[in-house]
Amino acid sequence: MSGTHWLFGDQLGPEFLRADGEGGPARDAPVVMIESRAVFRRRRFHRAKAHLILSAMRHRAEELGDRVTYVKADTYREGLREAVGSGPVTVHHPTSRAALALVRSLDHVTVLPPRGFLVRQEDFRGWAGGQRGLRMESFYRNVRRDHDLLMDGAEPAGGTWNLDHENRERPPRGARTLGAPPPYRPREDAVDEEVRRDLDRWEREGDVTFVGRDGPRRFPASRREARTALRRFLSHRLAGFGAHEDAMLAGDDVMSHSLLSSSLNLGLLDPAECVEGAEAAWRAGEAPLNSVEGFVRQIAGWREYVWQLYWYFGEEYRTSNALGHTAPLPDWWDELDAVAVSARCLATVLRQVRDTGWTHHIPRLMVLGNFALQRGWDPAAVTDWFHRSFVDGYDWVMLPNVVGMSQYADGGRMTTKPYTSGGAYIDRMSDLCGPCAYRPDRRVGADACPFTAGYWNFLHRHRGALSRNARISRAVHGLDRLKDLSELLEQERDRGEGPP
């Protein structure tokens, strides 16, 4: 296939330039990359995210040398016109509906199959067509079989598919950190200095605004850095990952998590090399099965599932709002104002998002998402906030994760119940509640935990719908036993939308 090949900013690994019989670009085809200012103008992104994306794009351009034409333009259309005019262009299927609509609107652009994922879209549609419900566990087992991942013949390695029950341990009592070897940290270079100067200038000129703090860069911006981070995780941190996968510690933001999501979502790592590397570590006796299975499930299960559902559910999924939540996000939340928050769990997680643009999956789901769900915030606004605020956040990532999993706005198409809890869960799985001004076992009073009170308020507000859900109906019926329910509801009305 002739012509120039266009690389989007999340298509930065070697897979996106590989020529093969499956519709890759022509071997040694010239490359165009476009840095669009309008992308950063449309949304108020986290500054660390903007830095990472631009650093990764410019590092890739530096690697490609004379092969690439790197254009800084206001829009993709303008940049493509400047680089290739109306000449033929190939591009791998972009990761957002907006970008796909753009490339399909251009007569001289040929869209190639997507890369960076294990499962083809047509294979997912074939699987989905035979299912009564699109549950991740069933999909995950199918991926394991089809890709021979952690399999012993026709059976799952170790005799069971899912070792999640082994990966829910509380943090070690009295420990300030998990004690895991530190993750790989990249060193900034001249490219990062240039990016930071450009971002400073854009802000001074009033053209673009950001939220959060930037620097030093914590996540890989090149294939070499991403490969180093993967090797470091597999050899030093994977073994301790599983048991405390769902735990939180105030003094240990990263614990044993891989920190590879941004590298995967930039295309710097391919999912196959991650899961195959983890399986090799288990077969070599270097990591226990529960840790390896948990990591494989995150990538070959959840990540693939979210990607497929983004396309399978269609554009109308974006406006799902089964619970009718319409409240706007308050300014303190949008500004990542952790200092204004007294609730220690929420302040700790907001601080980490402010400072790094990242938290692991439990703070995202059970602190941030839980709080937003309980307060009835508009799920579209919550989705946009997660997209903007996280270094690994993209439209395809956050739409199913937030609308479906976190906010239950799809009414159960993706998950079987709302993921909400009171403070007892956070207390059990973390060390965050001990010094907090609020008590996880109090739902009414000056020291009532915002999550505990918010949980019962949420159940009351949606009592009619949730009483029919078998997985949460018992909790809903528990409302009848609360003698202080009226007082609780009045308290929550009075609290308003200020920081707790």
Beta strands, then each sheet from edge to edge (+ up, - down):
strand 1: 4-7
strand 2: 31-36
strand 3: 68-73
strand 4: 89-92
strand 5: 109-112
strand 6: 151-152
strand 7: 155-156
sheet 1: 3+ 2+ 1+ 4+ 5+
sheet 2: 6+ 7-
end
